[in-house]
């Protein structure tokens, strides 16, 4: 008993034959899994286990470990023979294709298949995923009356305890699966032939590198693409970027502006890359600086957005604040003060966050953020969820100013920004001596996954040291804003 394709490798092969070949024959070349991507995988597993509660009392056909996955086929057959009607991780093998289904259920209508997804809707890829499952299960001799996708209901609001039947939405996809089914046999045959090749398929980069999923072999396929390339040209459609690439234009400074129609900002990016001369609109920058009112608070939030809501009044994937850093300057020449808050992961973080933030922000002066939409949205959400603090929170919202504007509007742009106005690109361009390289946490995604693992009680490191790392990372964000503003003053 052996297999050549699984559900995941079938879907991988539909996306890109080269990715399938590398996965099966050169797995060691796969890109490392980032902390944020691992958090997504862990969250998917958590959701899959929770969804089993929709169908309680089942038996589990999971293998003892991944290397013994074929044992699950035998387990499943034994459960079926024994008359079991609810099987978790039911596993089937047909035509050298192995699939494991999240939940298999027999009710008074017959057998039904349920596949759990952490998404909030059903995608075309989910249909293909379900189709290979339906094909394998029915050809193994089981007559499926229906097959459904179980996904997150993003309108569900937590009220004390999780209501499983409200958290999840069950959508039948049998009709869509049957429409795709006639293609399955040919696709399996095609992908098996790919696996029999003696060399890696000659497939160049393309839109399939990122859709429907970001490929985990980009480190191999994109290794000859410069770190800063034509693919970094701001707000240019991927089809146009690939057209440049296929015509031998790999870097932005290779673009012929006489023959290429670009937007004003794209043209600026190209010209600046060629000349290596900063573009500075001092008049607009001075106008922006003169609009700022001291005392100035430099503010940054960190959030988690768990798929399964943790706190009353929140929805799946809703952003929930758990930390802030605030640097304060009472005047342009005054010394810098710093205030911060980091929640206890064992409690609802929001009330402590609100009380400390209101106190630290004071009653007047501008509150400077980077990308105002995010902080404004979080504060407005908190104002609605905690009415007794609404007046104070709305007051902070009215005081918000966006430090991103001079860079977003290209009043200040240098080639080192690489077409971006994110703080991670602006900071090294303006303040090269200040960066995140030596921090143990270097991104918001990492801080989010670390704190969420503490909330979920799955964190395995030194919690106190990691809390210090979280504070240092967030503090660096607001200190970066302080230094960026200083540079604008002295251009």
CORKACOR-V934386 format. One record per residue. RES is the residue in one small letter. PHI is phi as a letter, one per 20 degrees, with the letter a starting at -180 (* if undefined). PSI is psi in degrees with one decimal (none if undefined). Layout:
BEGIN
[[RES PHI PSI] [RES PHI PSI]]
END
This chain:
BEGIN
[[x * 119.4] [x b 168.9] [x b 156.3] [x d -31.6] [x c 148.8] [x d 177.6] [x g -45.9] [x f -38.8] [x f -28.9] [x f -49.2] [x f -37.6] [x f -44.9] [x f -34.7] [x f -33.6] [x f -45.6] [x a 122.8] [x f -35.9] [x f -41.4] [x f -43.1] [x f -46.9] [x f -45.0] [x f -39.6] [x f -41.4] [x e -27.9] [x d -20.8] [x c 52.7] [x g -30.6] [x f -14.7] [x e -1.9] [x f 143.2] [x f 146.6] [x f 148.2] [x e 122.7] [x f 161.3] [x f -38.2] [x f -37.7] [x f -38.0] [x f -36.4] [x f -36.4] [x f -43.7] [x f -45.5] [x f -39.8] [x f -39.7] [x f -41.7] [x f -40.7] [x f -42.4] [x f -40.6] [x f -43.5] [x f -41.3] [x f -37.8] [x f -21.9] [x f -23.9] [x f -16.1] [x f -24.8] [x c 73.9] [x f 158.7] [x n 15.3] [x e 171.9] [x d 152.1] [x d 122.1] [x e 11.8] [x g 145.0] [x f 164.8] [x f -32.0] [x b 170.7] [x f -31.2] [x f -16.6] [x d 30.4] [x g -30.5] [x f -21.3] [x f -28.7] [x f -29.4] [x f -45.8] [x f -44.3] [x g -45.2] [x f -45.2] [x g -41.4] [x f -40.9] [x f -42.1] [x f -42.3] [x f -31.2] [x e -3.4] [x n 15.9] [x f 143.1] [x d -8.2] [x c 116.2] [x c 123.9] [x e 140.5] [x l 40.3] [x f 130.1] [x c 134.4] [x c 150.9] [x c 125.2] [x b 136.4] [x l 37.1] [x m 24.7] [x d 126.0] [x d 129.4] [x c 146.9] [x d 123.9] [x e 139.7] [x f -50.0] [x b 129.0] [x d 126.7] [x c 138.5] [x d 119.4] [x d -163.6] [x f -10.3] [x e -21.2] [x p -162.1] [x f 138.9] [x c 141.6] [x d 139.3] [x c 123.6] [x d 128.8] [x e 133.1] [x c 147.5] [x e 1.9] [x f 174.3] [x d 8.9] [x b 174.6] [x e 127.8] [x d 168.6] [x f -34.5] [x f -36.6] [x f -34.7] [x f -45.2] [x f -39.6] [x g -48.2] [x f -32.8] [x f -41.6] [x f -29.8] [x f -47.4] [x g -45.4] [x g -47.7] [x f -42.0] [x f -47.6] [x f -35.2] [x f -11.8] [x e 0.7] [x o 3.2] [x d 126.7] [x e 106.7] [x e 125.0] [x e -26.4] [x a 157.8] [x c 133.4] [x c 154.7] [x d 129.9] [x d 118.1] [x c 170.5] [x f 136.8] [x e 105.3] [x f 1.9] [x e -4.3] [x f 136.0] [x d 126.1] [x f 132.6] [x c 90.7] [x m -70.0] [x c 146.2] [x f 127.0] [x d 100.2] [x g -44.0] [x f -17.8] [x e -32.2] [x f -35.6] [x d 148.5] [x d 132.6] [x d 121.3] [x c 121.5] [x f 134.9] [x c 19.3] [x g -43.5] [x f -46.4] [x f -38.4] [x f -45.1] [x f -30.9] [x f -33.2] [x e -21.4] [x g -41.3] [x g -21.1] [x e -15.0] [x g -50.2] [x g -44.3] [x f -39.0] [x f -39.9] [x f -44.8] [x f -43.0] [x f -46.0] [x f -33.3] [x f -38.6] [x f -32.2] [x f -43.6] [x f -21.8] [x e -4.7] [x f 150.2] [x e -20.8] [x c 165.0] [x f 132.8] [x g 139.6] [x e 85.7] [x c 121.6] [x e 171.3] [x f 154.8] [x a -171.9] [x f -24.3] [x f -7.8] [x f -22.3] [x c -10.7] [x c 138.3] [x f -13.7] [x c 152.5] [x f 125.4] [x f 142.6] [x e 19.1] [x c 20.8] [x f -29.7] [x g -28.5] [x e -52.6] [x f -27.2] [x d 12.2] [x f -24.3] [x e -2.0] [x e 127.4] [x g 152.3] [x g -38.0] [x d 108.7] [x c -172.1] [x g -24.8] [x f -6.0] [x e 4.3] [x f 121.3] [x f 131.0] [x l 30.7] [x e 133.7] [x g 145.3] [x g -37.0] [x g -38.0] [x f -38.2] [x f -42.0] [x f -32.7] [x f -45.4] [x g -49.7] [x g -46.4] [x f -17.7] [x e 12.9] [x n 9.7] [x e 105.6] [x d -28.0] [x c 157.7] [x f -34.2] [x f -5.0] [x e -6.5] [x f 132.2] [x e 105.5] [x f -21.1] [x f -26.8] [x d 1.9] [x c 131.8] [x e 116.1] [x c 164.6] [x f 170.3] [x g -45.6] [x f -36.5] [x f -40.0] [x f -41.4] [x f -42.5] [x f -42.3] [x f -48.4] [x f -40.7] [x f -35.4] [x f -36.1] [x f -44.7] [x e -23.0] [x l 25.0] [x d 127.0] [x f 148.7] [x d 119.6] [x c 122.4] [x d 86.5] [x f -34.9] [x f -48.9] [x f -35.7] [x f -43.9] [x f -37.4] [x f -41.0] [x f -45.9] [x f -38.6] [x f -16.2] [x e -11.2] [x e 137.0] [x d 123.5] [x e 153.5] [x f 145.5] [x d 127.3] [x d 129.5] [x d 114.2] [x c 139.1] [x b 138.2] [x d 155.6] [x c 145.2] [x c 160.8] [x d 154.9] [x c 70.0] [x f 141.9] [x f -40.0] [x e 111.0] [x g 142.3] [x d -22.0] [x c 144.8] [x g 137.0] [x n 0.3] [x d 156.3] [x d 165.5] [x g 136.6] [x m 8.1] [x f 138.6] [x f 126.1] [x c 121.6] [x f 141.8] [x c -6.9] [x b 148.1] [x b 158.1] [x c 140.8] [x c 117.5] [x e 141.6] [x c 131.4] [x c 116.6] [x f -26.5] [x b 171.6] [x g -31.2] [x d -0.6] [x f 163.9] [x f 158.5] [x e 132.9] [x d 155.1] [x c 136.3] [x c 152.7] [x b 162.2] [x b 134.4] [x c 122.3] [x f 158.8] [x f 120.4] [x f -10.9] [x e 2.4] [x c 162.3] [x f 121.3] [x f -12.0] [x f -42.4] [x f -47.4] [x f -39.4] [x g -49.2] [x f -49.9] [x f -45.1] [x f -40.0] [x f -45.4] [x g -43.1] [x f -43.7] [x f -29.8] [x f -17.8] [x m -168.3] [x d -12.1] [x b 170.7] [x n 160.0] [x f 149.1] [x d 108.6] [x e 125.7] [x c 171.3] [x d 107.8] [x n 80.6] [x f -28.9] [x g -38.5] [x f -55.8] [x f -38.9] [x f -43.7] [x f -42.7] [x f -41.9] [x f -40.4] [x f -37.8] [x f -44.8] [x f -38.0] [x f -36.1] [x f -35.7] [x f -24.6] [x c 78.4] [x g -30.5] [x f -16.9] [x d 7.2] [x g -45.9] [x f -47.0] [x f -39.5] [x f -41.2] [x f -31.8] [x f -40.4] [x f -41.3] [x g -43.4] [x f -21.2] [x e -4.2] [x f 138.9] [x c 150.1] [x d 111.4] [x f -14.1] [x f -23.2] [x g -48.0] [x g -27.1] [x e -36.6] [x f -40.5] [x e 3.7] [x m 30.0] [x f -26.7] [x c 121.6] [x b 133.4] [x c 160.4] [x f -24.0] [x f -18.3] [x f -12.8] [x l 41.2] [x m 1.5] [x d 153.4] [x d 19.3] [x f 152.2] [x f -27.7] [x f -21.5] [x e -35.4] [x f -41.1] [x g -53.5] [x f -23.0] [x f -38.7] [x e -35.6] [x c 72.7] [x f -23.4] [x f -12.2] [x d 121.6] [x b -179.6] [x d 2.2] [x g -33.5] [x e 0.2] [x e 147.4] [x f -27.7] [x d 126.7] [x c 6.4] [x b 156.4] [x f -33.8] [x f -39.7] [x f -42.5] [x f -39.5] [x f -48.0] [x f -35.0] [x f -48.2] [x f -38.5] [x f -36.0] [x f -31.5] [x f -42.4] [x f -42.8] [x f -4.4] [x m 35.7] [x d 2.4] [x f 133.3] [x d -3.6] [x e -161.8] [x e 108.6] [x f -40.6] [x f -42.9] [x f -40.3] [x f -33.2] [x f -39.4] [x f -39.1] [x f -39.1] [x f -42.9] [x f -41.9] [x f -41.2] [x f -49.2] [x f -38.7] [x f -37.0] [x f -36.1] [x f -46.0] [x f -31.0] [x f -35.1] [x g -40.3] [x f -39.8] [x g -47.7] [x f -36.4] [x f -44.2] [x f -42.2] [x g -41.9] [x f -39.2] [x f -36.7] [x f -32.3] [x d 26.3] [x f none]]
END
